[in-house]
Structure formats: C-alpha cells, structure tokens
Amino acid sequence: MSGVNPLDMYSRASEEAFRLEAQQRYAVPAEDEQFRAFTEGRPMPSDPRVNRSMQIIRAATARGCRIRRVHVVDLPLTVYLRYELAAYRENTDVGERSASPSAAGTRTSAS
C-alpha cells in the first residue's frame, strides 16, 4: 500500500476520494480477530478502528464528498477476499460506493 492514509484522505477531501485496491491479500494484523470470526462463520466482532473509519466516511459523505473504492480481484476469490468483500458492507452502509465481484464472478456496484 502507498504511504497515503485513506482516512486522512477522506477527512481532507472536499468533493471526492477514490481508492484503488489491487492486492489479493493485505497483511493487517489488526484484522486477525475479525478474519478468524469470518472463517469460523461467526459475526465479526466490533473493532474501535473500524468504528472510527465508519465515522470518518459517514462525516465525509454527509458533507457531500463522494467516497469510492474499486478492488481488482483474481477469481476464484480467496477466503481473505471473501472476508474483505463482506466487510465492505459496513463501508457502503455509511455512504462509500464500491465496485466488487458478485458470487457469479461479474462486477457489481454497491450504492
């Protein structure tokens, strides 16, 4: 990942922030507990870092800034990518727009 902190970018953006992700796995030790819960079929536990991220995205979209993300993925999806795509639901719930593959392997766009 580049040296750009997406949350700083979202906080400073006035009209639009765009994030392109292309890696098939990100090594984020802070995700270990949520990833483990996902792979075990349990609800993902609350995480203060995620909650803060959602607050920042919600504030940006509330002031009229468009937050968009595209994640380029290889098929078939790995367990990690299925986890990450499931976690994007929180982001779209607070206003981020993301493009991701559907279960059939075609691109879909979440509002």
Steps between C-alpha positions, in 0.01 A plus 500: 500500500619852429592747772155661471276447802149456356335639813707819476407522132129458584522762775662758270305431180249766405332342197625147439747239626582194289677189622632228270596169658671228298667270751338165562590509869599777735711411804315689771558342843216710644259302278596161647210474745239606244648272233499205738135565589411517129675171420324334794159624385455731799396866488801727473567667836487874540835672451566858619720565193222392266248707695726806464537434127122485463465832686747666263332361187155596632619856575658535155189381318277716723689809384446395137831327426478187285710213637564231239700178498581241235668174591646304210483131586612168358247221466428274667484715810723403789361470851671831584330680210161357595562635851605841371203528265265405785659769716432762230131485594573723798666752269210508256257534791664832592515633144808361326444377147692190403527275199559135568434161343177315564491134595465417130825682424348804329554856612233661710480846646372576847337831557 
